[in-house]
Amino acid sequence: MQNSERVNFASKIGAILAAAGSAVGLGNVWRFPYETGNHGGAAFILIYLGCVFLFGLPIMIAEFVIGRRAKASTGEAFKVLAPRSGWKYVGYTGVLTGFLILGYYSVVSGWTLEYIFQSATGNLLGKSANDFVSMFQDFSKSPWRPLIWLLIFVGMTHIIIVKGVQKGIEQASKIMMPMLFIIIVLLAVCAVMLPGAMKGLEFLLKPDFSKVTSDAVLGAMGQAFFSLSLGMGCLSTYASYFSRETRLGHTAVSVCVIGTCISVLSGFIIFPAAFSVGIQPDAGPSLIFITIPNVFQQAFGSVPVFACISAVLFYILLAMAALTSTISLHEVPTAFLHEKFGFTRSRAAWIVTIGSFLIGVVSSLALGDWSDVKIGGMNLFDALDFLTAKIMLPITGMFTALFVSWKLDKKMVRDEVTNRGTLKASYYPALIFILRYITPIGILFIFINELGWLG
Ligand code: PHE
């Protein structure tokens, strides 16, 4: 079902900007470094790059083809392109995954607001590395404070989705994204110059293949899907707003390159900084919240005003990057409820907002009062992240690849990739080959390998 409300969303913005706004977020600055830290550094990054190339890039083009062709959000797109078949469940799984991710992602987004507040009030000044560790632990384990920030963040996302001020946000992100990029480069330069930073650089650049377990490979694959917003129909929903002239391959390459650069640059901040003050690189989700304040402290501590202003700026930009991602996560289930069940957009948005807030509450408490509740040895926050990023996204991504390469009419796919024959797109045969064989077999292989390892 088409309707003017949905089509308005992001219709006037550049395709690259919209997709990059969704892709660049906490996945690059928060999740990439801690996954890299957990899995031993440079070797993980190499595997990650392989996953971006073999899974990320082709699946991104596949999602673009589906979205632009079907002109519907992901929940309905599979149904439009393959009526009366089971393929629609691929779209539905994507919707569910997006909804679950939105819940715990908003918790971490809320943490960025706390750090804007802390840096603006000067609380990050004059502290030692250990102070930052206990500061983060006290905060994340306390029952109320993270929940208040969660509520504020979920509220911000809700207002933007309902009021349809995406255009404003995307205009703002045109300025914010380059600013975030510049500040990340500056911080990386500062971090690399810290005393003892060499060890961090070594961790980042010198691969130790003995650390490559099946777990690390699964982690790298999950990170590629998560960070590029793939496997839940987010980018296919965005592609339904692309114009006929948007070059799908070109857009996908741009988004992959931008996202990967920001991730790797974040590594150049975190690891030199962590090794410099003796923080273990496998500190998990807390990693950036205990290392980045240290970079500000050590690099600019002698000029407190400058330290404060730059820290506030950094966390504002990070919160903005998170916001453009939560908007895209929210849009998928909202558009689905609106199109499938005929709810008004506002009611659909309320359902998603309340539901994701409740998931957020559970994930947040899982790090404090409820940390004893475990599934498969993980607290509920980690379990949710594991289930969505490492299982659900790759599975949906695999079926997306199969759908485009086996099920869809090849003339139609070629038409989309070449903009109805107006582009050369000489990569087309390779794309179909990779989507048909390499991507699905690769994903299956990684799953089977992991099961074997677990057993
Ligand atoms: N890619 C986003 C990030 O890296 C997170 C995200 C995942 C957004 C899935 C949309 C869909 O922060």
Residues whose N, C-alpha, C, O or C-beta is under 5 A from the ligand:
A	BS01	LIG	S22 A23 V24 G25 L26 G27 N28 F226 S227 L228 S229 L230 C234 S325 S328 L329
